[in-house]
Amino acid sequence: MRGLLLVFSLHGSPASAPADRWFGQDKLQHFFVSAFVQSIAYGTLRGAGVSHGTALAGASATTAAIGVGKELRDRRVTGVFSPRDLVWDAAGAGTMTLLLSHTARRTVGP
């Protein structure tokens, strides 16, 4: 059922929808906000004692849920669901994940 909802939410009327360009200020906002959410979610999970890998996975799920939720809201309010916005969301989250994957603290033994 959820799959059908996703398919129907992605289907829009091209004649009535505004142009959704790959590049623009809103795409940069999607990139940076998703990177920020990824970082905050990761830091919060690590602060709660969650392992590095689990925190990365949890942060990714959180960022994806927020991005999709935003697009579903846009679809309801403006009638436009932008898969391109989701691509930029994923790029921001992915970039931050790469940065965070190199920040795991190494325990220094005696």
N, C-alpha and C positions, 0 to 999 in steps of 0.2 A: 504494500500500500504506500509506504514512504517513497519507494522508487517511482511510482506513478505520480505522486505529488511533485517530486523533483522534476520529472520530465515535463509535466504540465506547467510548472513554474518557470522552466527555461524557455518554453514556447511562448513567443510574443508576436505581436503584430509589427512587422518591419516598417510598414507604412506610417504607423503612429508613434513608433519609438524614436527618440532622438539618437543621433549618431553616437556610437560608443567607440571612441578612438582608443588605440593601444597606448598612446602617450598623452600626458596632460597632467595638470596640477593635481587632479583628483587621484590619478594613478600613483603619483608620488606620495600622496597622503595615505593611500591604502598600504603602500610598501612600508612607510615609516611607522604608522600606527600598529601594523601587524608585528613589525620587529620589536616595537616597544612592549606590546602585549606579551609577546613570546618571552622577552627578557624578564618582565615583571612576574609572569606566571612561573617561570623557571626559578627565579630567586625566592618566590614565596614557597614553592614546594621544597626547595633545598633548605630553606630556613626552618621548615617543618620537619626536617630530618629525612626526607625522601632521597633515595639514591640518585646519582647523576643521571643514569639512563632512564629511570622511571620519571624523573623530573622533566627531562627533555620530551618524553612521550606525552606526559600530562600537559605540559606547556603547549605542545603542538596541537593536541586535541582541544584545548581551551581556545587557542588562537583560531583554529578552523571553525569551531562552533560560533565564535563571535563574528567571524567574517561571513559565514553563511547566514547567520541570524540577521546581520545588517542588510544583506542582499534580499532576504525574504521580507524584511521591513520595507526596503526600497520598493520592492515589487507591490506590496500592499498600498503604500502611500503614493508612489509616483507611477506605478505600472511598469517599471523597468527593473529587470533582474540582469545584472551584468556578470557573465562568466569571466570577462576580462578583468574586472575588479578582483575576482577571486584568484586569478592568476597572479596579480600583483600582491595580493594578500599572502599567497603561498611563497612568492619570491622573498618578501620581507621576512616571513617566519623562517624560511629556509636559510637565508643569509645569517640571521641571528642564531639559528641552531648551529651553523658552522662555527661561528664565533664562540658560542657557549660550549661547544664540544671540546674546545681547547682550554677551557677554564677550570676543568675538574681539578680540585685540590689534591695534591699528592701528599700523602702522609709521610713525613720524614721520620724514619726509625732511629733508634738509639745508636 
